[in-house]
Amino acid sequence: MTLALIILFCLLGSVVAVGLAGLTLLLKERGMKRLTVHAVNYATGTLLGAALLGLIPHAPRSMSGGSVLAAVLAGIVLFFILEKMMIWRHCHRGACELHSSAGTLILLGDSIHNFVDGVAIAAAFSSSVPLGIAASVAVCAHEVPQEVGDFAILLEGGYSRARAFAYNAISSTCAVLGAILTCFFLVSLQSAVPYLMSFSAASFLCIALADLVPVRRAEANLRGFGYQVGCLFLGVGTIAALHMQPRW
């Protein structure tokens, strides 16, 4: 039953993220930009909420709180190294100097990132269903603006809309692969769950604080700031509400 839920939410997250990102291509440039801005702010809140309200508090099972934080720190260092290798960081805007090279690098980064997302979802579901759903919401929320940015870059790189959509859809299936492999190994390695949850929290924190927050710093006017804060709190509130539900 748990495996079925994990695969279902991985697929739902992938379909929703890629589908919504694809639909934004039908919008005019101004509308797409406005939607992406709000989606990024909401995604920041869901990622921070999932990491700090869900994954890290639920990680201590067979390890101390200090060990959990050490694992989170190790995960942050790992993702920092991957970012420097240019296979982790993601663009959330149409023009990105980091990914100005061929679309192959973007697709490689997406595949690795989606694989880790699948691991995060599986590890969260192994703790509880509400935590798994919260992680899935956070993954889906940050995938939408990421996919929008990646679509724009692939199109600028000469990819047709159909080809860009197909490649992003294929890349998103890596989340299912990561989830299935995690479930397979967790059958005999339950002690690894707290570490996986800690590493998942590290990936969420890195995305939120290193990728999403800097993108929004350019918003200087008071009205824009208000929208930022509102969407961010909405994202955090979504995750908090999921954790207020009874244990399943």
SERO-4910 file (N, C-alpha, C, O; in steps of 0.05 Angstrom, whole numbers):
BEGIN
 pado doro    nc1    nc2    nc3   cac1   cac2   cac3    cc1    cc2    cc3    oc1    oc2    oc3
  Met    A     17    -24      0      0      0      0     17     25      0     12     44    -15
  Thr    A     38     25     17     56     49     19     70     53     -8     73     76    -17
  Leu    A     80     31    -20     94     34    -45     76     45    -67     84     62    -83
  Ala    A     51     36    -67     32     46    -86     27     76    -82     26     91   -102
  Leu    A     25     85    -57     21    114    -51     45    130    -60     43    151    -72
  Ile    A     69    119    -55     94    133    -62     95    137    -93    101    159   -102
  Ile    A     90    116   -108     91    117   -137     70    136   -147     74    152   -165
  Leu    A     46    135   -135     23    152   -143     30    181   -140     26    197   -158
  Phe    A     41    188   -116     47    217   -111     71    226   -127     73    249   -135
  Cys    A     90    208   -133    113    216   -150    102    222   -178    110    242   -191
  Leu    A     85    205   -188     74    209   -215     56    233   -216     57    249   -235
  Leu    A     39    237   -196     22    261   -195     39    286   -195     33    305   -209
  Gly    A     60    286   -178     77    310   -177     90    315   -203     92    339   -212
  Ser    A     99    295   -217    112    298   -243     93    308   -264     99    327   -279
  Val    A     69    296   -265     49    303   -285     40    332   -280     38    348   -299
  Val    A     34    339   -255     24    366   -249     46    387   -255     40    407   -268
  Ala    A     71    381   -247     92    401   -251     98    405   -281     98    428   -290
  Val    A    101    384   -296    107    386   -324     83    397   -339     86    413   -358
  Gly    A     59    388   -331     35    398   -345     31    427   -341     25    442   -360
  Leu    A     33    437   -316     29    465   -311     50    482   -324     45    504   -335
  Ala    A     75    472   -323     97    486   -337     92    488   -367     97    509   -379
  Gly    A     82    466   -378     76    467   -407     53    486   -413     54    499   -434
  Leu    A     33    488   -396     11    506   -400     20    536   -400      9    552   -414
  Thr    A     40    541   -384     49    569   -382     61    579   -409     63    603   -414
  Leu    A     69    559   -425     80    567   -452     59    579   -469     65    593   -489
  Leu    A     33    574   -462     11    585   -478      5    614   -469     -9    628   -483
  Leu    A     16    622   -446     11    649   -436     29    669   -450     50    661   -461
  Lys    A     22    694   -449     39    715   -459     62    717   -439     61    709   -416
  Glu    A     84    730   -449    108    731   -432    103    744   -405    113    735   -385
  Arg    A     87    766   -405     82    780   -380     67    762   -360     73    761   -336
  Gly    A     46    747   -371     31    730   -353     47    707   -343     45    699   -320
  Met    A     65    696   -360     82    674   -351    101    683   -329    106    668   -310
  Lys    A    112    707   -332    131    718   -313    117    722   -286    128    715   -265
  Arg    A     92    733   -286     78    737   -261     71    711   -247     74    709   -223
  Leu    A     62    691   -262     56    665   -251     80    652   -239     79    641   -217
  Thr    A    103    654   -253    127    642   -243    137    655   -217    146    641   -199
  Val    A    134    681   -216    142    695   -192    127    685   -167    139    679   -147
  His    A    101    683   -170     84    674   -147     90    645   -141     91    637   -117
  Ala    A     94    629   -161    100    600   -157    126    596   -142    128    579   -125
  Val    A    146    613   -149    172    610   -136    170    618   -106    181    604    -89
  Asn    A    155    639   -100    151    647    -72    136    625    -56    143    619    -34
  Tyr    A    115    614    -68    100    593    -55    118    568    -51    117    556    -30
  Ala    A    134    562    -71    151    538    -70    172    542    -47    178    523    -34
  Thr    A    182    566    -44    201    572    -22    189    565      5    202    552     21
  Gly    A    164    573      9    151    567     34    146    538     38    150    528     60
  Thr    A    138    523     17    133    494     21    159    479     26    159    460     42
  Leu    A    180    487     13    206    474     17    216    478     46    225    459     59
  Leu    A    215    503     55    224    509     82    207    495    103    216    484    123
  Gly    A    181    495     98    162    482    116    167    452    117    168    440    138
  Ala    A    170    439     93    174    410     92    200    402    106    201    382    120
  Ala    A    221    419    103    247    412    115    247    416    145    255    399    160
  Leu    A    237    440    154    239    448    182    216    439    200    219    435    224
  Leu    A    192    435    188    169    426    203    164    396    200    151    384    217
  Gly    A    174    385    179    168    357    173    192    338    175    194    322    194
  Leu    A    210    341    156    232    321    154    251    321    178    256    300    189
  Ile    A    262    344    185    282    345    207    269    336    234    282    320    248
  Pro    A    246    346    242    234    338    267    227    308    268    228    296    290
  His    A    221    296    245    214    268    244    237    249    240    235    225    242
  Ala    A    261    260    234    284    243    229    295    228    253    302    205    250
  Pro    A    296    241    277    308    226    300    292    202    307    272    204    321
  Arg    A    302    179    300    290    153    308    312    138    323    310    134    347
  Ser    A    331    129    308    353    114    321    378    131    323    400    120    327
  Met    A    376    157    320    399    175    322    391    200    338    368    207    339
  Ser    A    411    212    350    407    236    366    401    260    348    406    260    324
  Gly    A    391    282    361    386    306    347    411    318    335    411    329    313
  Gly    A    434    315    349    459    325    339    468    310    314    479    321    295
  Ser    A    462    284    313    469    268    290    452    275    266    462    276    243
  Val    A    427    282    271    409    290    249    420    316    237    421    318    212
  Leu    A    427    335    254    437    361    243    463    357    229    469    370    209
  Ala    A    480    338    239    505    332    225    500    320    197    514    327    178
  Ala    A    479    303    195    472    292    169    461    313    151    467    313    127
  Val    A    445    332    161    435    354    145    459    371    135    459    379    111
  Leu    A    478    376    152    502    392    145    517    377    123    526    390    103
  Ala    A    520    351    126    534    335    106    520    337     79    532    338     58
  Gly    A    493    336     80    477    338     56    481    365     42    483    366     17
  Ile    A    481    386     58    485    413     47    512    415     33    514    427     11
  Val    A    533    404     45    559    405     33    560    389      7    571    397    -13
  Leu    A    546    365      7    545    349    -17    532    363    -40    542    363    -62
  Phe    A    509    376    -34    494    390    -55    509    415    -64    507    424    -87
  Phe    A    525    427    -46    542    450    -54    563    441    -74    568    454    -94
  Ile    A    575    417    -69    594    406    -88    582    400   -115    593    406   -136
  Leu    A    558    388   -114    543    382   -139    537    408   -154    538    409   -179
  Glu    A    530    429   -139    524    454   -152    549    465   -166    547    475   -188
  Lys    A    572    463   -153    597    473   -165    604    457   -190    618    467   -208
  Met    A    595    432   -191    599    415   -215    578    421   -236    579    409   -258
  Met    A    560    440   -230    540    450   -249    520    428   -257    511    428   -280
  Ile    A    514    409   -239    494    389   -245    472    388   -225    456    370   -224
  Trp    A    471    409   -208    449    409   -188    433    434   -189    408    432   -188
  Arg    A    445    457   -190    431    482   -189    410    485   -211    415    476   -234
  His    A    388    497   -205    366    499   -225    359    528   -229    361    545   -212
  Cys    A    351    534   -254    342    561   -261    312    564   -256    297    546   -263
  His    A    305    587   -246    276    593   -242    269    619   -256    251    633   -247
  Arg    A    284    625   -277    278    648   -293    286    641   -322    300    622   -327
  Gly    A    277    657   -341    281    650   -369    310    651   -377    318    635   -393
  Ala    A    325    671   -366    354    673   -374    371    666   -350    368    678   -328
  Cys    A    389    648   -353    405    639   -331    433    635   -341    439    617   -358
  Glu    A    452    650   -330    479    648   -339    492    622   -332    510    612   -345
  Leu    A    481    609   -311    493    583   -302    487    561   -322    503    543   -326
  His    A    463    563   -335    455    543   -354    454    553   -382    437    544   -398
  Ser    A    472    571   -389    472    582   -416    484    563   -436    482    568   -460
  Ser    A    495    541   -426    506    521   -444    484    503   -455    461    509   -452
  Ala    A    492    481   -467    472    464   -481    452    453   -462    456    450   -438
  Gly    A    428    446   -473    406    436   -457    411    410   -444    398    402   -425
  Thr    A    432    395   -454    438    369   -442    445    372   -413    437    355   -397
  Leu    A    459    393   -405    466    398   -377    442    402   -360    440    393   -338
  Ile    A    422    417   -371    397    422   -356    383    395   -351    374    390   -329
  Leu    A    381    379   -372    366    354   -370    381    335   -351    368    320   -336
  Leu    A    407    335   -351    423    319   -332    417    328   -303    412    311   -286
  Gly    A    418    354   -299    413    365   -272    385    358   -263    381    351   -240
  Asp    A    365    361   -281    338    355   -275    335    325   -267    321    319   -247
  Ser    A    347    308   -281    345    279   -276    356    272   -248    343    258   -233
  Ile    A    379    283   -242    391    278   -215    373    290   -193    368    277   -173
  His    A    364    315   -198    347    328   -179    321    313   -174    312    310   -151
  Asn    A    309    304   -196    284    289   -193    288    263   -179    270    254   -164
  Phe    A    311    250   -184    317    225   -170    318    230   -140    307    214   -124
  Val    A    331    251   -132    333    258   -103    306    265    -92    299    258    -69
  Asp    A    289    278   -108    261    284    -99    246    258    -94    231    256    -74
  Gly    A    250    238   -111    237    212   -107    246    199    -81    230    187    -67
  Val    A    272    201    -75    283    191    -50    270    205    -26    263    192     -6
  Ala    A    267    232    -29    255    247     -7    226    239     -2    218    236     21
  Ile    A    211    235    -23    183    227    -20    181    200     -7    165    195     11
  Ala    A    197    181    -17    196    154     -5    205    153     24    192    140     40
  Ala    A    226    168     31    235    169     58    214    181     76    210    172     99
  Ala    A    200    202     67    179    215     82    155    197     87    144    195    109
  Phe    A    147    182     66    124    164     68    131    141     87    113    130    100
  Ser    A    156    134     89    164    112    107    159    120    136    157    102    154
  Ser    A    158    146    142    153    155    169    123    158    174    113    147    194
  Ser    A    109    171    156     80    173    159     68    183    132     82    195    116
  Val    A     42    177    128     29    186    104     27    217    102     33    228     81
  Pro    A     19    231    124     18    260    123     45    273    116     47    292    101
  Leu    A     67    262    127     93    272    121    100    267     92    113    284     79
  Gly    A     93    244     82     97    238     53     82    257     35     93    266     15
  Ile    A     57    263     42     41    281     26     54    309     27     55    323      7
  Ala    A     63    318     51     75    344     54    100    346     36    104    366     23
  Ala    A    117    325     36    141    325     20    133    326    -10    147    339    -26
  Ser    A    112    312    -17    103    311    -45     94    339    -54     99    348    -77
  Val    A     79    353    -37     70    380    -43     93    399    -47     94    414    -66
  Ala    A    113    396    -29    137    414    -32    152    408    -57    161    427    -71
  Val    A    155    383    -64    169    375    -89    154    386   -113    166    398   -131
  Cys    A    127    382   -114    111    391   -137    112    422   -139    114    433   -161
  Ala    A    111    436   -116    110    465   -116    136    477   -128    135    496   -143
  His    A    159    465   -121    183    477   -132    190    466   -160    206    478   -174
  Glu    A    178    444   -168    182    434   -194    169    451   -216    180    454   -238
  Val    A    146    463   -209    132    479   -229    148    503   -239    153    505   -263
  Pro    A    158    521   -221    174    543   -231    201    534   -243    211    546   -262
  Gln    A    211    511   -233    236    501   -244    232    492   -273    248    498   -291
  Glu    A    210    478   -278    204    468   -305    198    491   -324    206    490   -347
  Val    A    185    512   -314    180    536   -330    206    548   -340    210    554   -364
  Gly    A    225    551   -321    251    563   -328    266    545   -347    279    554   -366
  Asp    A    265    519   -343    279    500   -360    267    499   -388    282    497   -408
  Phe    A    241    500   -389    227    501   -416    237    525   -431    244    523   -455
  Ala    A    238    548   -418    246    573   -432    275    570   -442    281    579   -464
  Ile    A    292    559   -426    321    556   -434    324    536   -457    339    542   -476
  Leu    A    309    514   -456    310    495   -478    300    506   -504    311    502   -526
  Leu    A    278    522   -502    267    535   -526    287    555   -538    291    556   -562
  Glu    A    301    570   -520    321    588   -530    345    574   -542    359    585   -560
  Gly    A    349    549   -533    371    533   -544    365    519   -570    382    504   -580
  Gly    A    341    523   -581    334    512   -607    316    488   -606    310    477   -627
  Tyr    A    308    479   -582    290    456   -579    262    465   -588    253    487   -582
  Ser    A    247    447   -601    219    452   -607    203    449   -581    213    437   -562
  Arg    A    179    460   -580    162    458   -556    156    428   -550    157    420   -527
  Ala    A    150    413   -570    144    384   -566    168    369   -555    165    353   -537
  Arg    A    191    375   -566    216    362   -557    223    370   -529    231    353   -513
  Ala    A    221    396   -522    227    405   -496    208    392   -475    216    384   -454
  Phe    A    182    391   -482    162    379   -465    168    350   -460    166    340   -438
  Ala    A    175    335   -482    180    306   -480    204    301   -463    203    283   -446
  Tyr    A    226    316   -467    250    311   -451    246    317   -422    256    303   -405
  Asn    A    231    338   -416    225    345   -388    208    324   -375    211    317   -351
  Ala    A    189    313   -390    171    291   -380    188    266   -373    184    254   -353
  Ile    A    206    259   -391    223    236   -387    241    240   -362    245    222   -346
  Ser    A    252    264   -360    269    271   -337    254    269   -311    265    260   -291
  Ser    A    228    276   -311    213    276   -286    208    248   -276    203    244   -252
  Thr    A    209    228   -294    204    200   -285    227    189   -268    224    169   -255
  Cys    A    249    203   -267    271    195   -249    263    196   -220    274    182   -203
  Ala    A    242    212   -213    232    213   -186    220    186   -178    224    177   -156
  Val    A    206    174   -197    194    147   -192    216    127   -187    215    110   -170
  Leu    A    237    128   -204    260    110   -201    273    113   -174    279     93   -161
  Gly    A    278    138   -166    290    142   -140    273    132   -117    283    121    -98
  Ala    A    247    136   -119    228    127    -99    228     96    -97    228     85    -75
  Ile    A    227     83   -120    225     53   -120    251     41   -108    250     23    -92
  Leu    A    274     52   -117    299     42   -107    302     46    -77    312     29    -62
  Thr    A    292     69    -67    293     75    -39    276     55    -23    284     44     -3
  Cys    A    252     50    -33    234     31    -20    246      3    -20    244    -12      0
  Phe    A    259     -5    -41    271    -32    -43    293    -35    -22    295    -56     -9
  Phe    A    311    -15    -20    333    -17     -1    324    -13     28    336    -23     47
  Leu    A    302      3     32    293      8     59    281    -17     73    278    -18     97
  Val    A    274    -36     56    263    -61     67    283    -74     86    276    -85    107
  Ser    A    308    -73     78    329    -85     95    347    -65    109    364    -72    125
  Leu    A    342    -39    104    359    -18    116    342      4    128    344     27    121
  Gln    A    324     -4    146    306     15    159    322     36    175    313     59    178
  Ser    A    346     29    184    362     48    200    372     71    182    381     91    193
  Ala    A    370     68    156    379     90    138    358    112    135    364    133    124
  Val    A    333    106    144    312    126    140    318    153    151    315    173    137
  Pro    A    328    156    176    334    182    187    355    197    171    353    222    168
  Tyr    A    375    183    160    395    196    144    384    205    117    390    227    108
  Leu    A    367    189    105    354    197     80    336    221     84    336    240     67
  Met    A    322    222    106    305    244    112    321    270    117    313    292    109
  Ser    A    344    266    130    362    289    135    374    300    109    375    324    105
  Phe    A    382    282     92    393    290     66    371    303     49    377    322     34
  Ser    A    347    293     51    325    305     36    319    333     46    315    351     30
  Ala    A    320    337     72    316    363     84    338    382     74    333    405     68
  Ala    A    362    372     73    385    388     63    380    397     34    386    420     27
  Ser    A    370    379     17    365    387    -11    343    408    -12    345    427    -28
  Phe    A    322    406      4    301    425      5    311    453     14    304    473      2
  Leu    A    328    453     35    339    478     45    357    491     24    357    515     20
  Cys    A    373    475     11    391    486    -10    375    498    -33    382    520    -42
  Ile    A    355    485    -42    338    496    -64    325    522    -55    326    542    -70
  Ala    A    314    522    -31    299    545    -22    317    569    -17    312    591    -27
  Leu    A    340    565     -3    357    587      5    378    595    -15    386    618    -17
  Ala    A    387    575    -31    409    581    -50    398    588    -78    410    604    -92
  Asp    A    375    576    -85    364    580   -112    341    600   -113    341    619   -128
  Leu    A    321    595    -96    296    610    -98    297    638    -85    289    657    -97
  Val    A    308    639    -61    308    665    -47    325    686    -62    316    709    -65
  Pro    A    349    680    -72    364    700    -87    350    710   -112    353    733   -119
  Val    A    334    693   -125    320    701   -149    300    723   -143    295    741   -159
  Arg    A    289    722   -119    268    741   -111    279    766    -98    263    785    -92
  Arg    A    304    768    -92    315    792    -79    314    817    -96    314    839    -86
  Ala    A    312    813   -122    311    836   -140    284    851   -138    282    874   -147
  Glu    A    264    839   -126    238    851   -122    240    873   -101    242    866    -77
  Ala    A    239    898   -109    245    920    -90    220    935    -81    220    945    -58
  Asn    A    198    936    -97    176    952    -89    159    939    -67    160    915    -63
  Leu    A    145    956    -52    130    946    -28    108    926    -35    104    907    -21
  Arg    A     94    932    -57     73    913    -65     84    886    -72     73    865    -65
  Gly    A    107    886    -87    119    860    -94    128    845    -69    125    821    -68
  Phe    A    139    860    -50    148    848    -25    124    835    -10    126    813      1
  Gly    A    101    849    -10     78    839      3     69    812    -10     62    794      5
  Tyr    A     69    811    -36     62    786    -50     82    764    -43     74    741    -39
  Gln    A    107    771    -42    127    751    -35    122    739     -8    120    714     -5
  Val    A    118    756     12    113    746     40     87    730     41     86    709     54
  Gly    A     67    740     27     41    726     28     43    698     16     32    679     28
  Cys    A     56    695     -7     58    669    -20     76    651     -4     72    627     -2
  Leu    A     97    662      8    115    646     24    101    634     48    103    611     54
  Phe    A     85    651     63     70    642     86     48    622     77     42    604     92
  Leu    A     37    626     53     18    607     43     30    579     39     18    559     46
  Gly    A     55    579     29     70    554     26     75    540     52     71    516     55
  Val    A     85    556     72     90    545     98     65    535    111     64    514    123
  Gly    A     43    551    108     17    543    119      7    517    107     -6    501    121
  Thr    A     11    513     81      2    488     69     15    464     82      1    445     89
  Ile    A     41    465     87     55    443     99     47    440    129     43    418    138
  Ala    A     44    463    143     35    462    171      8    449    173      3    433    192
  Ala    A    -10    456    155    -38    445    156    -37    414    151    -52    400    164
  Leu    A    -20    405    134    -18    376    129     -9    362    154    -17    339    160
  His    A      9    374    170     19    362    194      0    364    217      3    350    238
  Met    A    -21    380    215    -41    382    236    -62    360    233    -78    356    251
  Gln    A    -61    346    211    -81    324    207    -74    300    225    -51    297    233
  Pro    A    -94    284    232    -88    260    249    -69    241    236    -67    240    211
  Arg    A    -54    227    252    -35    207    242    -51    185    227    -71    176    237
  Trp    A    -41    177    203    -54    157    187    -39    130    191    -47    110    180
***
